[in-house]
Amino acid sequence: MKQQLKIKDMKMKSSMKLKAIMIITMLGMSLAGYAQAQKKDGTFVSESGMEMQVDSMVYKNESRPVYYARYGNRGCLFELRINDNVSAEVTEPVNIGETSITINPVIFKSGKQSISINLKPFPGRKTIMNEKPFRLEIGYYDFTEKLDSMGNRIWHKVFELPEIEIPEEGLSQIKIEKEFEAQVPYEITTWDEYVDLREIPNIEQKVVEEYKRVRQMIAEKKINELKEYFWPSYQEIGVTLYQSQKDIERDWKGNVDIINKYSVNELQPIEEYRMVFSTDGKSISLKSKKHGGFPAALLFLRDEKDSSYIKYGYIELHLSMKKGTNKLIPVMI
């Protein structure tokens, strides 16, 4: 049932021009380091204020739905947002047959959930010509339900995107807004306490300064300080995924492993980034643009000698600011 991916070693294969497919999932937005095998040509080889004991959250006699988005694209770049959080995106020309991601961390409470889809042509093309350029289905598995006769859980579909009709001349851009209903046995209310960071003067400078401060802690391998810094956000995400303290500790260890695996010389400076707002401007993060793009600016890169691969790892950091303060703090997404 545990859905936070903690892959720690990624590789990227190089050609004359380095490219990276940027597929950001909410699994990666759990603030921990990712790792996958990715070739250098871009293809994949393979103080929030919320203090709680997650073990005290009682889910007995209730459902434990874990929601997923199943999606795929053909002939277009895309960005998929759930409740104004980037759940998945492709920023380089690659087609995804079908994949799925967990979206519980962006479902804060029961009720209507928003979907925003933005499609653009591949670089070098003016229009989207492919039929059925993007497909999306959302549903859940209830981990309190018994398995069926085949040993599988029942898939409960709650949303399916209608087929997108493409005219003969194609479309230069497609924007879609939809909604779906979700029912979860928890409620995350801390977002009401945060300001819209888009209205803060010099917000980029403030964010870069905080990233540099956290980068320095990583460089000095101050594991205890980093754990204290990130821990409240791990607690929040743990609630959405029905995790125990042991589960969360295991997730944190993923960060420790990646910090210890790489040297300070492999830790990249905070540069060549793009700034991404989410949750109606209440959260912000920096994503690296190096080699075509990575999901985080807290990035390790390692050249593999006598190999066509670059190994990399990263740690995601999402920041918010409480009302009445001037301090950026880490949050769950």
C-alpha positions as CSV (number, residue, x, y, z in Angstrom):
1,M,0.0,0.0,0.0
2,K,2.9,2.3,0.6
3,Q,3.2,4.6,-2.4
4,Q,6.1,6.9,-1.9
5,L,8.8,5.9,-4.4
6,K,12.3,6.1,-3.0
7,I,14.5,5.2,-5.9
8,K,17.9,6.6,-5.2
9,D,20.2,6.1,-8.2
10,M,19.3,7.6,-11.5
11,K,21.4,7.4,-14.6
12,M,21.1,9.6,-17.8
13,K,22.7,8.5,-21.1
14,S,24.5,11.2,-23.1
15,S,24.6,12.0,-26.8
16,M,26.0,15.1,-28.5
17,K,23.2,17.1,-26.9
18,L,22.1,16.1,-23.4
19,K,18.4,15.8,-22.9
20,A,16.3,14.6,-20.0
21,I,12.7,13.6,-20.0
22,M,11.1,15.3,-17.0
23,I,8.3,13.2,-15.7
24,I,7.4,14.5,-12.3
25,T,5.0,12.5,-10.3
26,M,3.5,13.1,-6.9
27,L,5.4,10.2,-5.7
28,G,8.4,12.3,-6.2
29,M,6.8,15.2,-4.4
30,S,7.2,13.4,-1.1
31,L,10.3,15.5,-0.4
32,A,12.6,12.5,-0.7
33,G,15.3,11.8,-3.2
34,Y,14.4,10.0,-6.4
35,A,16.4,7.5,-8.4
36,Q,15.7,5.8,-11.6
37,A,17.9,4.8,-14.5
38,Q,17.8,7.4,-17.1
39,K,20.0,7.6,-20.2
40,K,21.7,10.7,-21.2
41,D,19.7,10.9,-24.4
42,G,16.7,11.4,-22.1
43,T,15.1,7.9,-22.0
44,F,14.4,6.1,-18.8
45,V,16.1,2.8,-18.2
46,S,13.9,1.2,-16.2
47,E,8.1,24.1,10.6
48,S,4.6,23.3,8.7
49,G,3.1,23.6,12.2
50,M,1.4,20.3,11.9
51,E,2.7,18.2,14.8
52,M,1.1,14.8,15.2
53,Q,1.7,11.2,15.9
54,V,0.7,9.5,12.7
55,D,0.3,6.2,14.6
56,S,-2.5,7.9,16.6
57,M,-4.6,8.4,13.4
58,V,-7.4,5.9,13.6
59,Y,-8.5,4.4,10.3
60,K,-10.1,1.2,11.7
61,N,-13.5,0.4,10.4
62,E,-13.0,3.1,7.7
63,S,-11.9,2.8,4.1
64,R,-8.3,3.4,3.1
65,P,-8.6,4.6,-0.5
66,V,-5.4,5.2,-2.4
67,Y,-6.2,7.3,-5.5
68,Y,-4.3,6.9,-8.7
69,A,-4.1,8.8,-12.0
70,R,-3.5,6.6,-15.0
71,Y,-2.4,8.7,-18.0
72,G,-0.5,8.6,-21.3
73,N,0.4,11.0,-24.1
74,R,1.0,10.9,-27.9
75,G,2.7,13.7,-29.8
76,C,2.5,16.4,-27.2
77,L,4.1,17.9,-24.1
78,F,1.8,18.0,-21.1
79,E,1.3,19.2,-17.5
80,L,-1.2,17.5,-15.3
81,R,-2.2,19.3,-12.1
82,I,-4.5,18.0,-9.4
83,N,-5.8,20.7,-7.0
84,D,-3.2,23.0,-8.6
85,N,-0.3,20.7,-7.8
86,V,1.9,19.4,-10.7
87,S,1.3,15.7,-10.5
88,A,3.0,14.8,-13.8
89,E,4.5,16.5,-16.7
90,V,6.6,15.8,-19.8
91,T,8.9,18.6,-21.0
92,E,10.8,16.8,-23.8
93,P,9.4,15.0,-26.8
94,V,8.6,11.5,-25.5
95,N,5.4,9.4,-25.7
96,I,4.2,7.5,-22.6
97,G,2.1,4.5,-23.4
98,E,0.5,4.4,-20.0
99,T,1.6,4.8,-16.5
100,S,0.0,5.7,-13.1
101,I,0.8,7.8,-10.1
102,T,-0.5,8.1,-6.6
103,I,-2.4,11.4,-6.0
104,N,-3.4,11.0,-2.3
105,P,-0.8,13.6,-1.2
106,V,-2.7,16.3,-3.3
107,I,-6.1,15.3,-2.0
108,F,-6.4,17.2,1.2
109,K,-10.0,16.4,2.1
110,S,-13.1,14.7,0.8
111,G,-15.2,16.5,-1.8
112,K,-14.5,17.9,-5.3
113,Q,-11.0,17.8,-6.6
114,S,-9.8,19.9,-9.5
115,I,-8.0,18.7,-12.6
116,S,-6.0,21.0,-14.9
117,I,-4.4,19.7,-18.1
118,N,-2.2,21.7,-20.5
119,L,-1.0,20.2,-23.7
120,K,1.5,21.7,-26.2
121,P,3.1,20.5,-29.4
122,F,6.5,18.8,-29.3
123,P,9.4,21.3,-29.9
124,G,9.7,22.1,-33.6
125,R,6.0,21.5,-34.3
126,K,3.3,24.2,-34.4
127,T,0.3,22.1,-33.7
128,I,-0.8,18.9,-32.0
129,M,-1.9,16.5,-34.8
130,N,-2.1,13.1,-33.1
131,E,-5.5,11.6,-32.4
132,K,-6.1,11.0,-28.8
133,P,-3.1,13.1,-27.7
134,F,-3.7,12.6,-23.9
135,R,-5.7,10.2,-21.9
136,L,-6.5,10.2,-18.2
137,E,-8.4,8.0,-15.8
138,I,-8.6,8.4,-12.0
139,G,-9.7,5.9,-9.5
140,Y,-8.7,4.2,-6.3
141,Y,-8.0,0.9,-4.6
142,D,-9.5,0.5,-1.1
143,F,-6.9,-1.3,1.1
144,T,-9.5,-2.4,3.6
145,E,-11.3,-4.4,1.0
146,K,-10.7,-8.1,0.5
147,L,-8.9,-9.3,-2.6
148,D,-10.9,-10.9,-5.4
149,S,-10.6,-14.5,-6.5
150,M,-7.6,-13.7,-8.6
151,G,-5.8,-12.0,-5.7
152,N,-6.3,-8.5,-7.0
153,R,-7.9,-5.4,-5.5
154,I,-11.0,-3.9,-7.1
155,W,-10.4,-0.8,-9.2
156,H,-13.0,1.9,-8.5
157,K,-13.0,4.4,-11.4
158,V,-14.2,7.9,-10.5
159,F,-13.2,9.9,-13.6
160,E,-12.3,9.3,-17.2
161,L,-11.3,12.2,-19.5
162,P,-13.5,12.3,-22.6
163,E,-11.7,11.7,-25.9
164,I,-10.1,14.9,-27.2
165,E,-11.1,15.7,-30.8
166,I,-8.4,17.1,-33.0
167,P,-9.4,18.9,-36.1
168,E,-7.6,18.2,-39.4
169,E,-5.4,21.3,-39.1
170,G,-4.4,20.4,-35.5
171,L,-4.4,22.6,-32.4
172,S,-1.6,24.9,-31.1
173,Q,-2.6,24.3,-27.5
174,I,-5.2,22.5,-25.5
175,K,-6.3,23.4,-22.0
176,I,-8.8,21.3,-20.0
177,E,-10.4,21.9,-16.6
178,K,-12.3,19.1,-15.0
179,E,-13.4,17.9,-11.5
180,F,-13.8,14.6,-9.7
181,E,-15.1,13.4,-6.4
182,A,-12.9,11.8,-3.7
183,Q,-13.6,10.5,-0.3
184,V,-10.7,10.1,2.2
185,P,-10.7,9.5,6.0
186,Y,-8.4,12.4,6.7
187,E,-8.3,16.2,6.3
188,I,-5.2,18.4,5.9
189,T,-6.2,21.9,7.0
190,T,-2.8,23.6,7.3
191,W,-3.0,25.2,3.8
192,D,-5.5,27.7,5.3
193,E,-2.6,29.1,7.3
194,Y,-0.3,30.0,4.4
195,V,-0.1,33.2,2.3
196,D,-0.1,33.5,-1.5
197,L,3.6,33.6,-2.3
198,R,3.0,35.2,-5.6
199,E,2.2,38.4,-3.8
200,I,5.4,38.4,-1.8
201,P,8.0,41.0,-3.0
202,N,11.4,39.4,-4.0
203,I,10.0,35.9,-3.5
204,E,12.5,34.4,-5.9
205,Q,15.4,35.9,-3.9
206,K,14.0,34.6,-0.6
207,V,13.4,31.1,-2.1
208,V,16.9,30.9,-3.5
209,E,18.4,32.0,-0.2
210,E,16.5,29.2,1.6
211,Y,17.5,26.6,-1.0
212,K,21.2,27.7,-0.5
213,R,20.8,27.3,3.2
214,V,19.4,23.8,2.9
215,R,22.0,23.0,0.3
216,Q,24.7,24.0,2.8
217,M,23.2,21.6,5.4
218,I,23.3,18.9,2.9
219,A,26.9,19.6,1.9
220,E,27.9,19.5,5.6
221,K,25.8,16.3,6.0
222,K,24.0,17.7,9.0
223,I,21.5,14.8,9.1
224,N,19.9,15.6,12.5
225,E,19.3,19.2,11.5
226,L,17.8,18.2,8.2
227,K,15.5,15.7,9.8
228,E,14.2,18.3,12.2
229,Y,13.7,20.6,9.3
230,F,11.8,18.2,7.0
231,W,10.0,16.1,9.6
232,P,6.7,17.9,10.0
233,S,6.1,17.7,6.2
234,Y,6.8,14.0,6.3
235,Q,4.1,13.7,9.0
236,E,1.6,15.3,6.8
237,I,2.3,13.1,3.8
238,G,2.3,10.1,6.1
239,V,-1.4,10.8,7.0
240,T,-2.4,10.9,3.3
241,L,-0.8,7.5,2.7
242,Y,-1.9,5.8,6.0
243,Q,1.7,5.4,7.1
244,S,3.1,4.5,10.5
245,Q,6.0,6.2,12.1
246,K,8.1,3.3,11.0
247,D,7.1,3.9,7.4
248,I,8.0,7.5,7.6
249,E,11.3,6.8,9.2
250,R,12.1,4.4,6.3
251,D,11.2,7.2,3.9
252,W,13.5,9.6,5.7
253,K,16.3,7.1,5.5
254,G,16.1,7.3,1.8
255,N,17.2,10.9,2.0
256,V,20.0,10.0,4.3
257,D,21.2,7.3,1.9
258,I,21.3,9.7,-1.0
259,I,23.1,12.4,1.0
260,N,25.7,10.0,2.2
261,K,26.1,8.4,-1.3
262,Y,27.3,11.5,-3.0
263,S,30.2,13.9,-2.3
264,V,30.0,17.6,-1.8
265,N,31.6,18.1,-5.2
266,E,28.7,16.3,-6.8
267,L,26.2,18.5,-5.1
268,Q,25.2,21.1,-7.7
269,P,25.0,24.9,-7.0
270,I,21.5,26.5,-7.0
271,E,21.5,27.7,-10.6
272,E,19.8,27.0,-13.9
273,Y,16.4,26.5,-12.3
274,R,12.8,27.2,-13.0
275,M,10.4,28.4,-10.3
276,V,7.1,26.5,-9.9
277,F,4.1,27.7,-7.8
278,S,1.4,25.3,-6.7
279,T,-1.6,25.0,-4.4
280,D,-3.0,28.4,-5.5
281,G,0.4,30.1,-4.9
282,K,0.8,28.8,-1.4
283,S,3.7,26.5,-2.2
284,I,6.8,27.0,-4.3
285,S,9.7,24.9,-5.5
286,L,12.8,25.2,-7.7
287,K,13.4,22.6,-10.4
288,S,16.7,22.2,-12.2
289,K,16.9,22.9,-15.9
290,K,20.3,21.2,-16.3
291,H,20.6,18.6,-19.1
292,G,17.0,19.1,-20.1
293,G,15.5,19.2,-16.6
294,F,15.3,17.4,-13.3
295,P,12.5,17.5,-10.7
296,A,14.6,19.4,-8.1
297,A,17.3,22.0,-7.8
298,L,18.9,20.2,-4.8
299,L,20.7,17.9,-7.2
300,F,23.7,15.6,-7.3
301,L,25.4,14.7,-10.6
302,R,28.1,12.2,-11.1
303,D,29.9,11.4,-14.3
304,E,30.3,7.7,-14.8
305,K,33.8,7.1,-16.2
306,D,34.1,4.8,-19.2
307,S,30.3,4.9,-19.4
308,S,27.6,6.7,-21.4
309,Y,25.7,7.4,-18.2
310,I,25.5,10.2,-15.7
311,K,24.3,9.1,-12.3
312,Y,22.2,11.5,-10.3
313,G,20.0,11.9,-7.2
314,Y,18.0,14.7,-5.8
315,I,16.0,15.9,-2.8
316,E,12.7,17.8,-3.3
317,L,12.0,20.9,-1.3
318,H,8.6,22.7,-1.3
319,L,8.3,25.9,0.6
320,S,5.4,27.9,2.1
321,M,5.0,30.9,4.5
322,K,2.6,31.2,7.3
323,K,0.4,34.3,7.6
324,G,1.9,36.9,9.9
325,T,5.5,35.7,9.4
326,N,8.3,36.3,7.0
327,K,9.8,32.8,7.2
328,L,9.8,30.1,4.5
329,I,9.2,26.6,5.8
330,P,9.1,23.2,4.2
331,V,5.7,21.7,3.4
332,M,4.5,18.4,2.0
333,I,4.1,19.4,-1.6
